[in-house]
Amino acid sequence: MLYTILEIYEPDFGCEGVPDGQEPLCTVVLQSDTGTQRTVKIADAFLYAHGLDVGSTVRLNRQGQPLL
């Protein structure tokens, strides 16, 4: 199903920074073309690497991860 990104919440690790061995995940609020909203976690690096931002459209696999 095709979803539009409505909001992206980036994690805040404070002054400690990202813990060793952890990949920062953003909370992403999506809306389908039928109006259903869904919230998923997507790697911050994936969003940047693929130019995904509010207003972008994505397809999700069965695990809720984006397909390009």
C-alpha positions as CSV (number, residue, x, y, z in Angstrom):
1,M,0.0,0.0,0.0
2,L,1.2,3.5,-0.7
3,Y,1.6,5.9,2.2
4,T,2.4,9.6,2.5
5,I,4.7,10.8,5.3
6,L,2.9,13.2,7.5
7,E,5.4,13.6,10.3
8,I,8.9,12.5,11.2
9,Y,10.1,12.5,14.8
10,E,13.9,12.2,15.2
11,P,15.3,10.6,18.4
12,D,16.9,12.9,21.0
13,F,19.8,11.3,22.6
14,G,20.8,14.4,24.5
15,C,24.4,15.2,25.2
16,E,25.4,11.5,25.4
17,G,24.8,11.0,21.7
18,V,23.8,7.8,20.0
19,P,24.6,4.7,22.2
20,D,27.4,2.4,20.7
21,G,26.0,-0.2,18.3
22,Q,22.6,1.4,18.0
23,E,21.2,2.8,14.8
24,P,19.0,5.9,15.3
25,L,15.4,5.2,14.4
26,C,12.8,7.9,13.6
27,T,9.2,7.6,14.4
28,V,7.3,8.2,11.1
29,V,3.6,8.9,10.9
30,L,2.1,7.8,7.6
31,Q,-1.3,8.1,5.9
32,S,-2.5,5.7,3.3
33,D,-4.4,6.7,0.2
34,T,-7.6,5.5,1.9
35,G,-6.9,7.9,4.9
36,T,-5.7,5.2,7.4
37,Q,-2.8,6.5,9.6
38,R,0.0,4.3,10.8
39,T,3.2,4.9,12.8
40,V,6.4,3.0,12.1
41,K,10.1,3.2,13.0
42,I,12.5,3.8,10.1
43,A,16.2,4.2,10.3
44,D,17.3,7.8,10.2
45,A,20.1,7.0,7.7
46,F,17.5,5.3,5.3
47,L,15.3,8.4,5.3
48,Y,18.3,10.7,4.4
49,A,19.8,8.3,1.9
50,H,16.6,8.1,-0.1
51,G,15.6,11.8,0.3
52,L,12.4,10.9,2.2
53,D,10.8,13.8,4.1
54,V,7.3,15.0,5.0
55,G,5.1,14.8,1.9
56,S,7.1,11.9,0.4
57,T,5.3,8.7,-0.6
58,V,6.5,5.2,0.3
59,R,5.4,1.6,0.1
60,L,5.8,-0.7,3.1
61,N,6.5,-4.4,3.2
62,R,4.7,-6.7,5.6
63,Q,7.1,-5.9,8.4
64,G,6.3,-2.1,8.1
65,Q,9.6,-1.2,6.5
66,P,9.7,1.0,3.4
67,L,10.2,-0.4,-0.1
68,L,11.7,1.6,-2.9
